[in-house]
Amino acid sequence: MAYYDSLFNGLGLRVWCDAEPGSANVSMASLLAKTNPDTANTGPVFPFPSMDELYQACSSFPQSRDFTAAVETGFLNIKDVLKSVLDPLTQPLSWLLEFALFSFLTTPWWIIIPLILWLVWYVCRSVNIVAFVTLSFVFLGFIDHLDAALQTLAIITVCTGICILFGVPIGIAMAKSNPLERALIPLLDLLQTLPTFVYLIPLIFLFSVTEPKLYGIAIIVYAIVPVIRLTNLGIRLVDQDVVEAVNAFGMSPKQKLLGVEIPLAMPNIMAGVNQTIMMSLAMVVIASLVSAPGLGVLVLRGIRNLELGVGLIAGLGIVLLAVILDRVSKAAIARVSSGQTYR
């Protein structure tokens, strides 16, 4: 006799429970109890009323496997509609990623590397950082990991740029609208706490693994949260005395936003950009599971083939890229915070 038989009897549901006896699949616990009766009474004295436990008392009650099957069926029912809507909207992302990968790989190293070094100097104006970046790329080229590193860098460049393009306006809109902030905060919490591998599951059903937008969307959705949150925070932390003075001078909302609020919030916005870059790099390694090129593929190869050296050296390359991106973005934040201007 199941523990919760009295519950269904007390509710008068016994007829409903017995209407379709044995219609669902037998649970593993039931099979073990049948094959080894001695273990049938070793369960908890007061079991939690889970779906499977209630099913033991009422065979018409759904099991947990029915719940997960319903979720899968519901997604598959709307998959074609989602694909027809998302395919044309996300196709430019595939084009951007393909163009970036093609450009980074076909440009001779003696052109692309100096361009990267010039950009680093333009952003941070630090000899030490430029020297570190130079040595890092020399090392990556010396061990024949330069192409893979450039592929990873190309993906991060595109995905981070899109995160900034969409994340900063969304953060500004949240700062200007309390209802919008209350509506988006739960979604941002969900995106920030959802396990990274879970992002890939629905995308695999919607897009082909040969399409760059598959891993591009996963990286963007995962990495866009920090720049949205910190842009919202930065705008809200602008000194209200300054805002009142600006209003007293009769500046329009557009002038106030572009001339006062965004410049004062720039350190927070740049901190969000830094976190977005780091999260993009973390996700691009996981995205190698769905054909994302770069150093992540070498890490995955090391895991699959138990090639310790390949995995560790590729991991070292990823660490070097992470340090480069972190130091450059933090130097940019320091320059913005100190009030320096780019030349």
Phi and psi in degrees as GROMACS dihedral restraints (atoms count N, CA, C in turn):
[ dihedral_restraints ]
;  ai    aj    ak    al  type     phi  dphi    fc
    3     4     5     6     1   -74.4    20    10
    4     5     6     7     1   155.5    20    10
    6     7     8     9     1   -63.6    20    10
    7     8     9    10     1   -38.0    20    10
    9    10    11    12     1   -97.3    20    10
   10    11    12    13     1    20.2    20    10
   12    13    14    15     1   -58.0    20    10
   13    14    15    16     1   -42.6    20    10
   15    16    17    18     1   -64.3    20    10
   16    17    18    19     1   -29.2    20    10
   18    19    20    21     1   -64.4    20    10
   19    20    21    22     1   -50.0    20    10
   21    22    23    24     1   -68.7    20    10
   22    23    24    25     1   -33.9    20    10
   24    25    26    27     1   -65.5    20    10
   25    26    27    28     1   -42.2    20    10
   27    28    29    30     1   -65.6    20    10
   28    29    30    31     1   -31.6    20    10
   30    31    32    33     1   -84.1    20    10
   31    32    33    34     1    -2.0    20    10
   33    34    35    36     1    72.3    20    10
   34    35    36    37     1    29.6    20    10
   36    37    38    39     1  -105.6    20    10
   37    38    39    40     1    11.7    20    10
   39    40    41    42     1   -62.9    20    10
   40    41    42    43     1   -36.7    20    10
   42    43    44    45     1   -63.7    20    10
   43    44    45    46     1   -42.6    20    10
   45    46    47    48     1   -65.0    20    10
   46    47    48    49     1   -40.0    20    10
   48    49    50    51     1   -64.2    20    10
   49    50    51    52     1   -37.9    20    10
   51    52    53    54     1   -88.7    20    10
   52    53    54    55     1     3.0    20    10
   54    55    56    57     1   -68.8    20    10
   55    56    57    58     1   -36.3    20    10
   57    58    59    60     1  -130.2    20    10
   58    59    60    61     1    66.3    20    10
   60    61    62    63     1   -67.0    20    10
   61    62    63    64     1   135.2    20    10
   63    64    65    66     1    68.7    20    10
   64    65    66    67     1    21.8    20    10
   66    67    68    69     1   -76.6    20    10
   67    68    69    70     1   -24.5    20    10
   69    70    71    72     1   -97.2    20    10
   70    71    72    73     1   169.5    20    10
   72    73    74    75     1   -70.2    20    10
   73    74    75    76     1   149.6    20    10
   75    76    77    78     1   -77.9    20    10
   76    77    78    79     1   135.6    20    10
   78    79    80    81     1   -75.2    20    10
   79    80    81    82     1   162.7    20    10
   81    82    83    84     1   -63.5    20    10
   82    83    84    85     1   -36.7    20    10
   84    85    86    87     1   -62.5    20    10
   85    86    87    88     1   -39.8    20    10
   87    88    89    90     1   -66.1    20    10
   88    89    90    91     1   -41.2    20    10
   90    91    92    93     1   -63.1    20    10
   91    92    93    94     1   -41.8    20    10
   93    94    95    96     1   -65.2    20    10
   94    95    96    97     1   -38.4    20    10
   96    97    98    99     1   -65.5    20    10
   97    98    99   100     1   -35.0    20    10
   99   100   101   102     1   -73.6    20    10
  100   101   102   103     1   -38.6    20    10
  102   103   104   105     1   -78.7    20    10
  103   104   105   106     1   -26.1    20    10
  105   106   107   108     1  -136.0    20    10
  106   107   108   109     1    84.4    20    10
  108   109   110   111     1   -58.9    20    10
  109   110   111   112     1   -24.6    20    10
  111   112   113   114     1   -65.1    20    10
  112   113   114   115     1   -23.7    20    10
  114   115   116   117     1   -92.6    20    10
  115   116   117   118     1     1.6    20    10
  117   118   119   120     1   -68.5    20    10
  118   119   120   121     1   -27.1    20    10
  120   121   122   123     1  -106.6    20    10
  121   122   123   124     1    18.4    20    10
  123   124   125   126     1   -96.5    20    10
  124   125   126   127     1     6.8    20    10
  126   127   128   129     1   -75.2    20    10
  127   128   129   130     1   178.5    20    10
  129   130   131   132     1   -65.7    20    10
  130   131   132   133     1   151.6    20    10
  132   133   134   135     1   -64.3    20    10
  133   134   135   136     1   -41.3    20    10
  135   136   137   138     1  -126.3    20    10
  136   137   138   139     1    84.3    20    10
  138   139   140   141     1   -67.3    20    10
  139   140   141   142     1   147.9    20    10
  141   142   143   144     1   -64.2    20    10
  142   143   144   145     1   136.8    20    10
  144   145   146   147     1   -73.5    20    10
  145   146   147   148     1    64.6    20    10
  147   148   149   150     1   -76.9    20    10
  148   149   150   151     1   171.3    20    10
  150   151   152   153     1   -61.2    20    10
  151   152   153   154     1   -43.9    20    10
  153   154   155   156     1   -67.7    20    10
  154   155   156   157     1   -34.9    20    10
  156   157   158   159     1   -69.1    20    10
  157   158   159   160     1   -41.2    20    10
  159   160   161   162     1   -68.0    20    10
  160   161   162   163     1   -31.0    20    10
  162   163   164   165     1   -63.7    20    10
  163   164   165   166     1   -31.6    20    10
  165   166   167   168     1   -61.5    20    10
  166   167   168   169     1   -31.1    20    10
  168   169   170   171     1   -92.3    20    10
  169   170   171   172     1   -19.7    20    10
  171   172   173   174     1  -146.2    20    10
  172   173   174   175     1   106.2    20    10
  174   175   176   177     1   -70.1    20    10
  175   176   177   178     1   -10.8    20    10
  177   178   179   180     1   -87.4    20    10
  178   179   180   181     1   -10.6    20    10
  180   181   182   183     1   -77.4    20    10
  181   182   183   184     1   136.3    20    10
  183   184   185   186     1   -68.5    20    10
  184   185   186   187     1   149.8    20    10
  186   187   188   189     1   -91.5    20    10
  187   188   189   190     1   168.8    20    10
  189   190   191   192     1   -63.9    20    10
  190   191   192   193     1   -32.1    20    10
  192   193   194   195     1   -66.4    20    10
  193   194   195   196     1   -28.3    20    10
  195   196   197   198     1   -67.9    20    10
  196   197   198   199     1   -36.8    20    10
  198   199   200   201     1   -65.1    20    10
  199   200   201   202     1   -48.1    20    10
  201   202   203   204     1   -66.5    20    10
  202   203   204   205     1   -35.1    20    10
  204   205   206   207     1   -65.8    20    10
  205   206   207   208     1   -35.6    20    10
  207   208   209   210     1   -67.0    20    10
  208   209   210   211     1   -38.3    20    10
  210   211   212   213     1   -63.0    20    10
  211   212   213   214     1   -45.4    20    10
  213   214   215   216     1   -63.8    20    10
  214   215   216   217     1   -43.6    20    10
  216   217   218   219     1   -63.5    20    10
  217   218   219   220     1   -41.2    20    10
  219   220   221   222     1   -62.0    20    10
  220   221   222   223     1   -41.4    20    10
  222   223   224   225     1   -66.7    20    10
  223   224   225   226     1   -42.8    20    10
  225   226   227   228     1   -65.5    20    10
  226   227   228   229     1   -29.6    20    10
  228   229   230   231     1   -68.7    20    10
  229   230   231   232     1   -31.7    20    10
  231   232   233   234     1  -101.4    20    10
  232   233   234   235     1     2.5    20    10
  234   235   236   237     1   -59.9    20    10
  235   236   237   238     1   -45.9    20    10
  237   238   239   240     1   -63.7    20    10
  238   239   240   241     1   -39.2    20    10
  240   241   242   243     1   -66.3    20    10
  241   242   243   244     1   -45.7    20    10
  243   244   245   246     1   -60.9    20    10
  244   245   246   247     1   -42.7    20    10
  246   247   248   249     1   -64.2    20    10
  247   248   249   250     1   -41.0    20    10
  249   250   251   252     1   -66.0    20    10
  250   251   252   253     1   -28.5    20    10
  252   253   254   255     1   -84.4    20    10
  253   254   255   256     1   -44.8    20    10
  255   256   257   258     1   -78.2    20    10
  256   257   258   259     1   -28.8    20    10
  258   259   260   261     1   -56.5    20    10
  259   260   261   262     1   -54.9    20    10
  261   262   263   264     1   -68.5    20    10
  262   263   264   265     1   -29.4    20    10
  264   265   266   267     1   -71.7    20    10
  265   266   267   268     1   -32.7    20    10
  267   268   269   270     1   -99.8    20    10
  268   269   270   271     1    -4.2    20    10
  270   271   272   273     1   -60.3    20    10
  271   272   273   274     1   -38.1    20    10
  273   274   275   276     1   -58.1    20    10
  274   275   276   277     1   -28.9    20    10
  276   277   278   279     1   -64.9    20    10
  277   278   279   280     1   -40.9    20    10
  279   280   281   282     1   -61.7    20    10
  280   281   282   283     1   -42.9    20    10
  282   283   284   285     1   -62.9    20    10
  283   284   285   286     1   -42.8    20    10
  285   286   287   288     1   -63.3    20    10
  286   287   288   289     1   -44.4    20    10
  288   289   290   291     1   -65.3    20    10
  289   290   291   292     1   -42.7    20    10
  291   292   293   294     1   -64.0    20    10
  292   293   294   295     1   -41.4    20    10
  294   295   296   297     1   -64.7    20    10
  295   296   297   298     1   -43.0    20    10
  297   298   299   300     1   -64.4    20    10
  298   299   300   301     1   -44.9    20    10
  300   301   302   303     1   -63.0    20    10
  301   302   303   304     1   -42.3    20    10
  303   304   305   306     1   -63.4    20    10
  304   305   306   307     1   -43.4    20    10
  306   307   308   309     1   -66.3    20    10
  307   308   309   310     1   -44.0    20    10
  309   310   311   312     1   -67.8    20    10
  310   311   312   313     1   -32.6    20    10
  312   313   314   315     1   -87.5    20    10
  313   314   315   316     1   -31.2    20    10
  315   316   317   318     1   -89.1    20    10
  316   317   318   319     1   -19.9    20    10
  318   319   320   321     1   -72.2    20    10
  319   320   321   322     1   129.6    20    10
  321   322   323   324     1   -56.8    20    10
  322   323   324   325     1   148.5    20    10
  324   325   326   327     1   -62.0    20    10
  325   326   327   328     1   -31.6    20    10
  327   328   329   330     1   -76.3    20    10
  328   329   330   331     1    -0.2    20    10
  330   331   332   333     1  -108.8    20    10
  331   332   333   334     1   -47.5    20    10
  333   334   335   336     1   -68.4    20    10
  334   335   336   337     1   -39.5    20    10
  336   337   338   339     1   -66.8    20    10
  337   338   339   340     1   -48.2    20    10
  339   340   341   342     1   -59.6    20    10
  340   341   342   343     1   -34.5    20    10
  342   343   344   345     1   -63.9    20    10
  343   344   345   346     1   -42.0    20    10
  345   346   347   348     1   -64.3    20    10
  346   347   348   349     1   -42.4    20    10
  348   349   350   351     1   -65.4    20    10
  349   350   351   352     1   -38.6    20    10
  351   352   353   354     1   -64.7    20    10
  352   353   354   355     1   -40.1    20    10
  354   355   356   357     1   -64.1    20    10
  355   356   357   358     1   -41.1    20    10
  357   358   359   360     1   -61.5    20    10
  358   359   360   361     1   -43.9    20    10
  360   361   362   363     1   -64.7    20    10
  361   362   363   364     1   -39.4    20    10
  363   364   365   366     1   -64.1    20    10
  364   365   366   367     1   -35.7    20    10
  366   367   368   369     1   -80.4    20    10
  367   368   369   370     1   -44.6    20    10
  369   370   371   372     1  -111.0    20    10
  370   371   372   373     1   -21.9    20    10
  372   373   374   375     1    51.5    20    10
  373   374   375   376     1    45.3    20    10
  375   376   377   378     1  -125.5    20    10
  376   377   378   379     1   120.8    20    10
  378   379   380   381     1   -65.3    20    10
  379   380   381   382     1   -39.0    20    10
  381   382   383   384     1   -62.8    20    10
  382   383   384   385     1   -43.1    20    10
  384   385   386   387     1   -67.4    20    10
  385   386   387   388     1   -42.3    20    10
  387   388   389   390     1   -62.0    20    10
  388   389   390   391     1   -40.4    20    10
  390   391   392   393     1   -64.4    20    10
  391   392   393   394     1   -40.7    20    10
  393   394   395   396     1   -64.9    20    10
  394   395   396   397     1   -42.8    20    10
  396   397   398   399     1   -63.3    20    10
  397   398   399   400     1   -41.5    20    10
  399   400   401   402     1   -60.5    20    10
  400   401   402   403     1   -48.2    20    10
  402   403   404   405     1   -64.2    20    10
  403   404   405   406     1   -36.0    20    10
  405   406   407   408     1   -64.8    20    10
  406   407   408   409     1   -44.9    20    10
  408   409   410   411     1   -70.4    20    10
  409   410   411   412     1   -34.0    20    10
  411   412   413   414     1   -62.1    20    10
  412   413   414   415     1   -43.1    20    10
  414   415   416   417     1   -64.6    20    10
  415   416   417   418     1   -45.2    20    10
  417   418   419   420     1   -63.2    20    10
  418   419   420   421     1   -37.9    20    10
  420   421   422   423     1   -69.7    20    10
  421   422   423   424     1   -36.5    20    10
  423   424   425   426     1   -64.7    20    10
  424   425   426   427     1   -33.9    20    10
  426   427   428   429     1   -96.7    20    10
  427   428   429   430     1    15.3    20    10
  429   430   431   432     1    63.3    20    10
  430   431   432   433     1    32.8    20    10
  432   433   434   435     1  -111.5    20    10
  433   434   435   436     1    11.6    20    10
  435   436   437   438     1   -66.5    20    10
  436   437   438   439     1   -44.7    20    10
  438   439   440   441     1   -61.7    20    10
  439   440   441   442     1   -43.8    20    10
  441   442   443   444     1   -64.3    20    10
  442   443   444   445     1   -39.2    20    10
  444   445   446   447     1   -65.8    20    10
  445   446   447   448     1   -39.3    20    10
  447   448   449   450     1   -67.9    20    10
  448   449   450   451     1   -35.2    20    10
  450   451   452   453     1   -62.9    20    10
  451   452   453   454     1   -45.5    20    10
  453   454   455   456     1   -61.3    20    10
  454   455   456   457     1   -42.2    20    10
  456   457   458   459     1   -64.9    20    10
  457   458   459   460     1   -38.0    20    10
  459   460   461   462     1   -63.9    20    10
  460   461   462   463     1   -43.6    20    10
  462   463   464   465     1   -63.7    20    10
  463   464   465   466     1   -43.5    20    10
  465   466   467   468     1   -64.7    20    10
  466   467   468   469     1   -38.9    20    10
  468   469   470   471     1   -60.6    20    10
  469   470   471   472     1   -48.0    20    10
  471   472   473   474     1   -66.5    20    10
  472   473   474   475     1   -49.1    20    10
  474   475   476   477     1   -67.5    20    10
  475   476   477   478     1   -40.3    20    10
  477   478   479   480     1   -66.7    20    10
  478   479   480   481     1   -39.6    20    10
  480   481   482   483     1   -60.7    20    10
  481   482   483   484     1   -41.9    20    10
  483   484   485   486     1   -68.4    20    10
  484   485   486   487     1   -38.3    20    10
  486   487   488   489     1   -59.8    20    10
  487   488   489   490     1   -42.5    20    10
  489   490   491   492     1   -68.1    20    10
  490   491   492   493     1   -41.8    20    10
  492   493   494   495     1   -59.7    20    10
  493   494   495   496     1   -40.4    20    10
  495   496   497   498     1   -95.8    20    10
  496   497   498   499     1   -33.2    20    10
  498   499   500   501     1   -70.9    20    10
  499   500   501   502     1   -41.1    20    10
  501   502   503   504     1   -64.0    20    10
  502   503   504   505     1   -48.8    20    10
  504   505   506   507     1   -60.7    20    10
  505   506   507   508     1   -37.9    20    10
  507   508   509   510     1   -64.3    20    10
  508   509   510   511     1   -42.5    20    10
  510   511   512   513     1   -63.1    20    10
  511   512   513   514     1   -39.1    20    10
  513   514   515   516     1   -64.8    20    10
  514   515   516   517     1   -43.5    20    10
  516   517   518   519     1   -61.9    20    10
  517   518   519   520     1   -39.0    20    10
  519   520   521   522     1   -63.9    20    10
  520   521   522   523     1   -39.2    20    10
  522   523   524   525     1   -66.6    20    10
  523   524   525   526     1   -28.6    20    10
  525   526   527   528     1   -89.7    20    10
  526   527   528   529     1   -10.8    20    10
  528   529   530   531     1  -137.7    20    10
  529   530   531   532     1   110.2    20    10
  531   532   533   534     1   -64.3    20    10
  532   533   534   535     1   -41.9    20    10
  534   535   536   537     1   -59.6    20    10
  535   536   537   538     1   -40.1    20    10
  537   538   539   540     1   -64.8    20    10
  538   539   540   541     1   -39.4    20    10
  540   541   542   543     1   -62.6    20    10
  541   542   543   544     1   -44.8    20    10
  543   544   545   546     1   -63.7    20    10
  544   545   546   547     1   -31.5    20    10
  546   547   548   549     1   -76.1    20    10
  547   548   549   550     1   -35.5    20    10
  549   550   551   552     1   -88.8    20    10
  550   551   552   553     1   -23.5    20    10
  552   553   554   555     1   -57.4    20    10
  553   554   555   556     1   -46.3    20    10
  555   556   557   558     1   -61.0    20    10
  556   557   558   559     1   -38.0    20    10
  558   559   560   561     1   -65.6    20    10
  559   560   561   562     1   -42.5    20    10
  561   562   563   564     1   -65.1    20    10
  562   563   564   565     1   -38.8    20    10
  564   565   566   567     1   -60.8    20    10
  565   566   567   568     1   -42.2    20    10
  567   568   569   570     1   -62.9    20    10
  568   569   570   571     1   -46.8    20    10
  570   571   572   573     1   -64.2    20    10
  571   572   573   574     1   -33.3    20    10
  573   574   575   576     1   -79.8    20    10
  574   575   576   577     1   -24.5    20    10
  576   577   578   579     1  -104.3    20    10
  577   578   579   580     1   -13.1    20    10
  579   580   581   582     1   -65.0    20    10
  580   581   582   583     1   131.9    20    10
  582   583   584   585     1   -56.0    20    10
  583   584   585   586     1   143.4    20    10
  585   586   587   588     1   -60.6    20    10
  586   587   588   589     1   -36.9    20    10
  588   589   590   591     1   -67.5    20    10
  589   590   591   592     1   -26.2    20    10
  591   592   593   594     1   -66.3    20    10
  592   593   594   595     1   -29.0    20    10
  594   595   596   597     1   -59.6    20    10
  595   596   597   598     1   -31.0    20    10
  597   598   599   600     1   -79.5    20    10
  598   599   600   601     1   -24.1    20    10
  600   601   602   603     1   -61.8    20    10
  601   602   603   604     1   -56.3    20    10
  603   604   605   606     1   -67.4    20    10
  604   605   606   607     1   -30.3    20    10
  606   607   608   609     1   -67.5    20    10
  607   608   609   610     1   -33.1    20    10
  609   610   611   612     1   -63.5    20    10
  610   611   612   613     1   -34.4    20    10
  612   613   614   615     1   -75.7    20    10
  613   614   615   616     1   -25.7    20    10
  615   616   617   618     1   -91.0    20    10
  616   617   618   619     1   -34.3    20    10
  618   619   620   621     1  -128.3    20    10
  619   620   621   622     1   156.2    20    10
  621   622   623   624     1   -74.1    20    10
  622   623   624   625     1   147.1    20    10
  624   625   626   627     1   -69.3    20    10
  625   626   627   628     1   -11.6    20    10
  627   628   629   630     1   -85.4    20    10
  628   629   630   631     1    -7.0    20    10
  630   631   632   633     1   -92.6    20    10
  631   632   633   634     1   125.9    20    10
  633   634   635   636     1   -60.5    20    10
  634   635   636   637     1   -26.5    20    10
  636   637   638   639     1   -65.9    20    10
  637   638   639   640     1   -18.6    20    10
  639   640   641   642     1   -59.8    20    10
  640   641   642   643     1   -54.0    20    10
  642   643   644   645     1   -79.7    20    10
  643   644   645   646     1   -24.8    20    10
  645   646   647   648     1   -64.0    20    10
  646   647   648   649     1   -44.7    20    10
  648   649   650   651     1   -63.9    20    10
  649   650   651   652     1   -42.5    20    10
  651   652   653   654     1   -60.4    20    10
  652   653   654   655     1   -42.6    20    10
  654   655   656   657     1   -66.8    20    10
  655   656   657   658     1   -44.3    20    10
  657   658   659   660     1   -65.9    20    10
  658   659   660   661     1   -46.8    20    10
  660   661   662   663     1   -62.6    20    10
  661   662   663   664     1   -37.1    20    10
  663   664   665   666     1   -74.0    20    10
  664   665   666   667     1   -36.3    20    10
  666   667   668   669     1   -97.1    20    10
  667   668   669   670     1    -8.5    20    10
  669   670   671   672     1   -78.8    20    10
  670   671   672   673     1   -17.6    20    10
  672   673   674   675     1   -61.5    20    10
  673   674   675   676     1   -48.3    20    10
  675   676   677   678     1   -59.9    20    10
  676   677   678   679     1   -40.8    20    10
  678   679   680   681     1   -68.2    20    10
  679   680   681   682     1   -32.1    20    10
  681   682   683   684     1   -68.0    20    10
  682   683   684   685     1   -49.0    20    10
  684   685   686   687     1   -62.2    20    10
  685   686   687   688     1   -46.4    20    10
  687   688   689   690     1   -76.5    20    10
  688   689   690   691     1   -26.4    20    10
  690   691   692   693     1   -67.2    20    10
  691   692   693   694     1   -45.2    20    10
  693   694   695   696     1   -58.3    20    10
  694   695   696   697     1   -46.3    20    10
  696   697   698   699     1   -64.1    20    10
  697   698   699   700     1   -43.6    20    10
  699   700   701   702     1   -62.6    20    10
  700   701   702   703     1   -42.7    20    10
  702   703   704   705     1   -65.6    20    10
  703   704   705   706     1   -39.8    20    10
  705   706   707   708     1   -70.7    20    10
  706   707   708   709     1   -24.2    20    10
  708   709   710   711     1   -88.1    20    10
  709   710   711   712     1     0.0    20    10
  711   712   713   714     1   -61.3    20    10
  712   713   714   715     1   133.5    20    10
  714   715   716   717     1   -55.3    20    10
  715   716   717   718     1   124.3    20    10
  717   718   719   720     1   -66.7    20    10
  718   719   720   721     1   -26.7    20    10
  720   721   722   723     1   -64.0    20    10
  721   722   723   724     1   -38.8    20    10
  723   724   725   726     1   -65.5    20    10
  724   725   726   727     1   -42.1    20    10
  726   727   728   729     1   -62.0    20    10
  727   728   729   730     1   -42.4    20    10
  729   730   731   732     1   -65.7    20    10
  730   731   732   733     1   -37.5    20    10
  732   733   734   735     1   -65.5    20    10
  733   734   735   736     1   -39.9    20    10
  735   736   737   738     1   -64.3    20    10
  736   737   738   739     1   -42.2    20    10
  738   739   740   741     1   -63.3    20    10
  739   740   741   742     1   -35.9    20    10
  741   742   743   744     1   -66.4    20    10
  742   743   744   745     1   -29.7    20    10
  744   745   746   747     1   -79.6    20    10
  745   746   747   748     1    -4.8    20    10
  747   748   749   750     1    79.8    20    10
  748   749   750   751     1    26.1    20    10
  750   751   752   753     1   -72.4    20    10
  751   752   753   754     1   144.4    20    10
  753   754   755   756     1   -72.3    20    10
  754   755   756   757     1   161.2    20    10
  756   757   758   759     1   -55.6    20    10
  757   758   759   760     1   -38.3    20    10
  759   760   761   762     1   -65.4    20    10
  760   761   762   763     1   -44.2    20    10
  762   763   764   765     1   -64.3    20    10
  763   764   765   766     1   -39.4    20    10
  765   766   767   768     1   -64.7    20    10
  766   767   768   769     1   -41.4    20    10
  768   769   770   771     1   -67.8    20    10
  769   770   771   772     1   -51.1    20    10
  771   772   773   774     1   -76.1    20    10
  772   773   774   775     1   -32.2    20    10
  774   775   776   777     1   -94.1    20    10
  775   776   777   778     1   -20.7    20    10
  777   778   779   780     1  -127.3    20    10
  778   779   780   781     1   -57.1    20    10
  780   781   782   783     1   -68.5    20    10
  781   782   783   784     1   -48.5    20    10
  783   784   785   786     1   -65.2    20    10
  784   785   786   787     1   -44.7    20    10
  786   787   788   789     1   -59.2    20    10
  787   788   789   790     1   -39.6    20    10
  789   790   791   792     1   -72.1    20    10
  790   791   792   793     1   -28.9    20    10
  792   793   794   795     1   -89.1    20    10
  793   794   795   796     1    -1.4    20    10
  795   796   797   798     1   -58.3    20    10
  796   797   798   799     1   -39.6    20    10
  798   799   800   801     1   -57.9    20    10
  799   800   801   802     1   -41.6    20    10
  801   802   803   804     1   -67.4    20    10
  802   803   804   805     1   -40.6    20    10
  804   805   806   807     1   -62.9    20    10
  805   806   807   808     1   -43.1    20    10
  807   808   809   810     1   -66.2    20    10
  808   809   810   811     1   -33.7    20    10
  810   811   812   813     1   -63.8    20    10
  811   812   813   814     1   -38.4    20    10
  813   814   815   816     1   -64.6    20    10
  814   815   816   817     1   -38.9    20    10
  816   817   818   819     1   -63.1    20    10
  817   818   819   820     1   -41.6    20    10
  819   820   821   822     1   -59.2    20    10
  820   821   822   823     1   -45.8    20    10
  822   823   824   825     1   -67.4    20    10
  823   824   825   826     1   -35.6    20    10
  825   826   827   828     1   -64.2    20    10
  826   827   828   829     1   -40.9    20    10
  828   829   830   831     1   -61.8    20    10
  829   830   831   832     1   -45.1    20    10
  831   832   833   834     1   -64.0    20    10
  832   833   834   835     1   -40.8    20    10
  834   835   836   837     1   -70.6    20    10
  835   836   837   838     1   -33.0    20    10
  837   838   839   840     1   -63.2    20    10
  838   839   840   841     1   -42.1    20    10
  840   841   842   843     1   -65.4    20    10
  841   842   843   844     1   -39.7    20    10
  843   844   845   846     1   -64.1    20    10
  844   845   846   847     1   -41.0    20    10
  846   847   848   849     1   -75.8    20    10
  847   848   849   850     1   -29.3    20    10
  849   850   851   852     1   -67.7    20    10
  850   851   852   853     1   -25.9    20    10
  852   853   854   855     1   -71.6    20    10
  853   854   855   856     1   -45.1    20    10
  855   856   857   858     1   -65.8    20    10
  856   857   858   859     1   -35.0    20    10
  858   859   860   861     1   -66.7    20    10
  859   860   861   862     1   -11.9    20    10
  861   862   863   864     1   -62.4    20    10
  862   863   864   865     1   -19.8    20    10
  864   865   866   867     1   -64.3    20    10
  865   866   867   868     1   -23.5    20    10
  867   868   869   870     1  -119.0    20    10
  868   869   870   871     1    44.2    20    10
  870   871   872   873     1    76.9    20    10
  871   872   873   874     1    16.2    20    10
  873   874   875   876     1   -70.6    20    10
  874   875   876   877     1   124.4    20    10
  876   877   878   879     1   -77.5    20    10
  877   878   879   880     1   172.6    20    10
  879   880   881   882     1   117.2    20    10
  880   881   882   883     1  -161.3    20    10
  882   883   884   885     1   -65.6    20    10
  883   884   885   886     1   -27.1    20    10
  885   886   887   888     1   -60.7    20    10
  886   887   888   889     1   -31.8    20    10
  888   889   890   891     1   -64.3    20    10
  889   890   891   892     1   -39.1    20    10
  891   892   893   894     1   -68.6    20    10
  892   893   894   895     1   -37.2    20    10
  894   895   896   897     1   -63.6    20    10
  895   896   897   898     1   -44.0    20    10
  897   898   899   900     1   -63.7    20    10
  898   899   900   901     1   -37.6    20    10
  900   901   902   903     1   -63.2    20    10
  901   902   903   904     1   -41.3    20    10
  903   904   905   906     1   -62.9    20    10
  904   905   906   907     1   -35.7    20    10
  906   907   908   909     1   -72.2    20    10
  907   908   909   910     1   -46.1    20    10
  909   910   911   912     1   -67.3    20    10
  910   911   912   913     1   -41.9    20    10
  912   913   914   915     1   -98.2    20    10
  913   914   915   916     1     4.0    20    10
  915   916   917   918     1    55.9    20    10
  916   917   918   919     1    39.9    20    10
  918   919   920   921     1   -94.7    20    10
  919   920   921   922     1    93.1    20    10
  921   922   923   924     1   -58.3    20    10
  922   923   924   925     1   -47.1    20    10
  924   925   926   927     1   -62.9    20    10
  925   926   927   928     1   -44.3    20    10
  927   928   929   930     1   -60.1    20    10
  928   929   930   931     1   -46.8    20    10
  930   931   932   933     1   -65.0    20    10
  931   932   933   934     1   -42.7    20    10
  933   934   935   936     1   -69.1    20    10
  934   935   936   937     1   -41.9    20    10
  936   937   938   939     1   -67.2    20    10
  937   938   939   940     1   -40.4    20    10
  939   940   941   942     1   -63.4    20    10
  940   941   942   943     1   -39.1    20    10
  942   943   944   945     1   -62.8    20    10
  943   944   945   946     1   -38.0    20    10
  945   946   947   948     1   -63.3    20    10
  946   947   948   949     1   -38.9    20    10
  948   949   950   951     1   -62.4    20    10
  949   950   951   952     1   -39.7    20    10
  951   952   953   954     1   -65.8    20    10
  952   953   954   955     1   -39.2    20    10
  954   955   956   957     1   -62.2    20    10
  955   956   957   958     1   -42.7    20    10
  957   958   959   960     1   -61.6    20    10
  958   959   960   961     1   -44.1    20    10
  960   961   962   963     1   -61.7    20    10
  961   962   963   964     1   -41.8    20    10
  963   964   965   966     1   -62.6    20    10
  964   965   966   967     1   -43.1    20    10
  966   967   968   969     1   -65.3    20    10
  967   968   969   970     1   -42.6    20    10
  969   970   971   972     1   -58.8    20    10
  970   971   972   973     1   -52.3    20    10
  972   973   974   975     1   -63.8    20    10
  973   974   975   976     1   -38.5    20    10
  975   976   977   978     1   -67.3    20    10
  976   977   978   979     1   -46.5    20    10
  978   979   980   981     1   -66.5    20    10
  979   980   981   982     1   -40.9    20    10
  981   982   983   984     1   -66.2    20    10
  982   983   984   985     1   -45.4    20    10
  984   985   986   987     1   -67.6    20    10
  985   986   987   988     1   -37.3    20    10
  987   988   989   990     1   -68.6    20    10
  988   989   990   991     1   -35.2    20    10
  990   991   992   993     1   -64.7    20    10
  991   992   993   994     1   -37.6    20    10
  993   994   995   996     1   -65.1    20    10
  994   995   996   997     1   -39.6    20    10
  996   997   998   999     1   -62.4    20    10
  997   998   999  1000     1   -42.3    20    10
  999  1000  1001  1002     1   -63.3    20    10
 1000  1001  1002  1003     1   -39.0    20    10
 1002  1003  1004  1005     1   -67.1    20    10
 1003  1004  1005  1006     1   -40.9    20    10
 1005  1006  1007  1008     1   -65.3    20    10
 1006  1007  1008  1009     1   -42.0    20    10
 1008  1009  1010  1011     1   -66.2    20    10
 1009  1010  1011  1012     1   -32.9    20    10
 1011  1012  1013  1014     1   -82.5    20    10
 1012  1013  1014  1015     1    -2.0    20    10
 1014  1015  1016  1017     1    81.8    20    10
 1015  1016  1017  1018     1    12.2    20    10
 1017  1018  1019  1020     1   -73.9    20    10
 1018  1019  1020  1021     1   155.3    20    10
 1020  1021  1022  1023     1  -114.9    20    10
 1021  1022  1023  1024     1   150.5    20    10
 1023  1024  1025  1026     1   -75.6    20    10
 1024  1025  1026  1027     1   145.9    20    10
